Amino acid sequence: MKMKDLLLYEMANIQKQYTGLDHDIWVFGNTEEKHNLPRIKILVNGRRIPVSVESEPRILIKNKPIIKMDKIKKFINVNEKLLLKLWEDNDQVYFIKNLKKI
């Protein structure tokens, strides 16, 4: 199994009906300490788009797709403490149990 495949096991896919978003999301902890900035990924047209977890969330890639950020920002702001906890300890069960739908 490749490292990329192993990393996918460390991510949780949350379908849009559980978040209130228009897109499915991927959430994960910083298990490899690869990134300094906490993030989630939004599934848009088959691409996982990284979005920062902070008070003013932003897309973290250069070729930014056109997506509405209003709901994404609200979701991150409502769940910010929970997302940051997940980033630190990767407790996906706790995250899923405490997730707030917008």
Stockholm file with secondary structure:
# STOCKHOLM 1.0

chainA/1-102         MKMKDLLLYEMANIQKQYTGLDHDIWVFGNTEEKHNLPRIKILVNGRRIPVSVESEPRILIKNKPIIKMDKIKKFINVNEKLLLKLWEDNDQVYFIKNLKKI
#=GR chainA/1-102 SS CCHHHHHHHTEEEECHHHHCSSSCEEEECCTTCCCSSCEEEEEETTEEEEEECSSSCCBCSSSCCCCCCHHHHHHHHHTHHHHHHHHHHCCHHHHHHHCCCC
#=GC SS_cons         CCHHHHHHHTEEEECHHHHCSSSCEEEECCTTCCCSSCEEEEEETTEEEEEECSSSCCBCSSSCCCCCCHHHHHHHHHTHHHHHHHHHHCCHHHHHHHCCCC
//
